[in-house]
Amino acid sequence: MTSNQAKIKRPLPSENLSEHYASELNSMFRTLNHFVVHAGEIGRAHESFLRGILDRFMPDNVRLGSGFVASPKWTSRQQDILIYNRDFSTLFEVGDCTVIDYEAFIGAIEVKTNITSSKAFKEAIAEQAELKYNFHRRGLYALYTWEGISYETALDSLWDFVRTNPTKNIDLLPHVIYVRGKYFMLSNYRGENGRVEPFLTWHIGEQGITEGQALLGMVSSIWHFGLNTNLPWWLQSWHMSSKIVLDRSKKVQVPSDIRKAIMTD
């Protein structure tokens, strides 16, 4: 082995796996569309596809399902992907519908087949914000869409949502916004209370990150925000200390009018 060969860094197993699983997701998405045309059935299948892939990266005491979160004062609407601690007893379970105690809550992912408008995007953000507000901002809150609006439109819609109540809504934004094949937005928890630079953005594709890296970003977010623990060694390639990943990100700046409203409140 030459000295140059010895310096080559081999990808971690999780990197290769994530690329394989991302390709698997894309293949399932395309194949299903050849056979099924009913929007509801397609949506449920897409939730199942993503849930099955993410579950492969979870520890044994974490379960992914679909259902509701109940607390003494409030019960959520149905969550497309519900991530919870299986060490807690479920309150109710039949088929693929589960009701969990809010103490078992680890995270929730809103899954959309296609977000085609600013209005639909803001509605999805508002649904996650409602959940985050009622459960005191604990756990992971994420939005995943198989097809969606452009990054520029999404960003404009995001700020329109915040402007309706800046000091409240700036802290209710989801931790992750992942539009397959286009971009991956991650809550910038190193920012000043999340208010100065609330997101880091990676574009998916040429000059950006791969689909597999974006998928690994979603997995890492479950571990960081949901499990609230250090990332295992096999996820370190995504960690924010990874210069390769970080160098491809772009910090999202808060518009001046929103920043002014927050600072003067």
C-alpha positions in Angstrom: 0.0 0.0 0.0 1.4 3.4 -0.9 1.4 6.4 1.4 -1.3 8.1 -0.7 -3.5 5.0 -0.6 -3.1 4.9 3.2 -4.5 8.4 3.5 -7.7 7.6 1.6 -10.7 7.9 4.1 -13.1 5.1 3.5 -16.8 6.0 4.0 -18.5 4.8 7.2 -20.9 1.8 6.8 -23.8 4.2 7.5 -22.9 6.3 4.5 -23.0 3.4 2.1 -26.2 2.1 3.7 -27.9 5.5 3.5 -27.2 5.8 -0.2 -28.6 2.3 -0.7 -31.7 3.0 1.3 -32.3 6.4 -0.5 -32.2 4.5 -3.8 -34.6 2.0 -2.4 -37.0 4.7 -1.3 -36.9 6.3 -4.8 -37.5 2.9 -6.4 -40.5 2.2 -4.2 -41.9 5.7 -4.9 -41.6 5.2 -8.7 -42.9 1.6 -8.7 -46.0 2.4 -6.6 -47.0 5.2 -8.9 -47.3 2.7 -11.8 -50.0 0.8 -9.9 -51.9 3.1 -7.5 -53.7 6.3 -8.4 -55.7 7.0 -5.2 -54.1 9.8 -3.3 -55.0 8.5 0.1 -53.5 5.0 -0.5 -50.4 6.5 -2.1 -49.9 8.8 0.9 -50.2 5.9 3.4 -47.8 3.8 1.4 -45.2 6.7 1.3 -45.5 7.0 5.1 -44.9 3.3 5.4 -41.9 3.4 3.1 -40.1 6.1 5.0 -41.1 4.7 8.4 -39.6 1.3 7.4 -36.3 2.8 6.3 -35.8 5.1 9.4 -36.7 2.2 11.7 -33.5 0.4 10.5 -31.4 3.1 12.2 -33.2 3.1 15.6 -32.1 1.5 18.9 -34.2 -1.4 20.2 -36.2 0.7 22.6 -37.5 3.0 19.9 -40.6 2.3 17.9 -42.0 4.0 14.8 -45.7 3.9 14.1 -48.6 6.1 13.3 -51.2 7.6 15.7 -51.9 10.1 18.4 -50.1 11.6 21.4 -52.2 12.1 24.6 -51.4 14.3 27.6 -53.6 15.3 30.6 -54.7 18.5 28.8 -54.5 17.7 25.0 -54.5 15.0 22.4 -52.8 15.5 19.1 -54.2 14.9 15.7 -53.0 11.8 14.0 -49.2 11.8 13.3 -48.0 10.2 10.0 -44.8 8.9 11.6 -44.9 8.8 15.4 -41.6 8.0 17.1 -41.8 6.8 20.7 -40.1 5.0 23.5 -41.4 1.4 23.6 -40.5 1.1 27.3 -43.8 2.9 28.0 -47.1 1.1 27.7 -49.2 2.3 24.8 -52.6 3.7 25.8 -54.4 2.1 22.9 -53.3 0.1 19.8 -55.3 -1.5 17.0 -53.8 -2.3 13.6 -51.4 0.5 12.7 -53.2 3.1 14.9 -51.5 3.8 18.2 -52.2 6.2 21.1 -49.2 6.9 23.2 -48.5 8.8 26.5 -46.8 12.1 25.8 -44.0 11.0 28.2 -43.1 8.3 25.6 -43.0 10.9 22.8 -39.6 11.1 20.9 -40.7 12.7 17.7 -43.2 13.2 14.8 -42.7 13.5 11.1 -45.4 14.9 8.8 -45.2 13.1 5.5 -46.6 14.6 2.3 -46.6 13.1 -1.2 -46.5 16.5 -2.9 -46.7 20.0 -1.6 -47.6 22.1 -4.6 -48.3 25.5 -3.1 -47.2 28.0 -0.5 -50.6 27.6 1.2 -50.1 23.8 1.6 -46.6 24.3 2.9 -47.7 26.8 5.5 -50.5 24.5 6.6 -48.0 21.7 7.1 -45.7 24.0 9.1 -48.7 25.1 11.2 -49.6 21.5 12.0 -46.2 20.8 13.3 -46.1 24.1 15.2 -49.3 23.2 17.0 -47.8 19.9 18.2 -44.6 21.5 19.2 -46.4 24.2 21.2 -48.7 21.8 23.1 -45.9 19.5 24.1 -43.5 22.2 25.3 -41.1 21.9 22.3 -39.8 18.5 23.4 -38.7 15.9 20.8 -38.1 16.0 17.1 -40.6 17.8 14.8 -40.0 17.3 11.1 -41.6 17.7 7.7 -40.8 15.3 4.8 -42.3 15.6 1.3 -41.6 13.3 -1.6 -42.1 16.2 -4.0 -42.4 19.8 -3.1 -42.1 23.5 -3.9 -38.9 25.2 -4.6 -36.5 26.3 -1.9 -37.1 30.0 -2.5 -40.9 29.5 -2.3 -40.5 27.4 0.9 -38.4 30.1 2.5 -40.8 32.9 1.7 -43.7 30.7 3.0 -41.8 30.0 6.2 -41.3 33.7 6.9 -44.9 34.4 6.1 -45.9 31.9 8.8 -43.5 33.5 11.3 -44.8 37.0 10.6 -48.3 36.1 11.9 -46.8 36.0 15.4 -43.0 36.5 15.2 -42.0 36.0 18.9 -44.0 32.8 19.2 -43.7 31.2 15.8 -39.9 31.7 15.4 -39.5 29.1 18.1 -42.2 26.7 16.7 -40.5 26.0 13.4 -39.8 22.3 12.7 -36.3 21.0 13.3 -36.2 19.4 9.9 -37.7 20.3 6.5 -36.7 17.7 3.9 -37.9 17.9 0.3 -36.7 14.8 -1.5 -34.3 15.5 -4.3 -34.3 19.3 -3.6 -33.1 20.5 -0.2 -32.6 19.6 3.4 -33.1 22.2 6.1 -31.9 21.6 9.7 -32.5 23.6 12.8 -29.4 25.5 13.7 -29.3 24.7 17.4 -25.9 26.5 17.6 -27.6 29.8 16.8 -28.5 32.4 19.4 -31.7 30.8 20.8 -32.4 29.7 17.3 -33.3 33.2 16.3 -30.3 34.6 14.4 -29.7 31.8 12.0 -32.6 29.4 12.6 -31.7 26.9 9.8 -28.8 25.5 7.9 -29.7 24.4 4.4 -28.2 21.8 2.1 -29.2 21.5 -1.6 -29.4 18.0 -2.8 -27.7 17.1 -6.1 -24.7 18.6 -7.9 -22.5 20.7 -5.8 -24.6 19.8 -2.7 -25.2 16.7 -0.7 -26.5 13.3 -1.9 -29.9 11.9 -1.2 -28.2 9.4 1.1 -26.6 12.2 3.1 -29.9 14.0 3.4 -31.5 10.7 4.7 -28.6 10.4 7.2 -29.3 13.9 8.3 -32.9 13.0 9.1 -31.7 9.9 11.1 -29.2 12.0 13.0 -31.9 14.6 13.8 -34.0 11.8 15.4 -31.0 10.9 17.6 -30.1 14.5 18.4 -33.5 16.2 19.0 -35.6 13.2 19.8 -33.4 10.9 21.8 -31.4 13.9 23.1 -28.1 11.9 23.1 -24.7 12.0 21.5 -24.6 10.5 18.0 -23.3 7.0 17.8 -20.0 6.6 16.0 -21.7 5.4 12.8 -23.5 8.7 12.5 -20.4 10.9 13.0 -20.0 11.5 9.3 -23.1 13.8 9.5 -22.3 15.5 12.8 -21.9 19.2 12.6 -18.2 18.9 13.3 -17.8 17.1 10.0 -16.2 19.8 7.8 -17.2 18.1 4.5 -20.9 18.3 5.3 -20.8 21.6 7.0 -18.9 23.3 4.1 -21.8 22.5 1.8 -24.4 24.2 4.0 -25.9 27.7 3.8 -27.0 29.6 6.8 -30.5 31.0 6.6 -30.8 34.6 7.8 -33.9 36.0 9.5 -35.5 38.8 7.5 -34.8 42.2 9.0 -38.5 42.9 9.7 -38.9 39.7 11.7 -35.6 40.2 13.5 -36.7 43.7 14.5 -40.1 42.4 15.7 -38.4 39.8 17.9 -35.8 42.1 19.4 -38.3 44.8 20.2 -40.9 42.6 21.8 
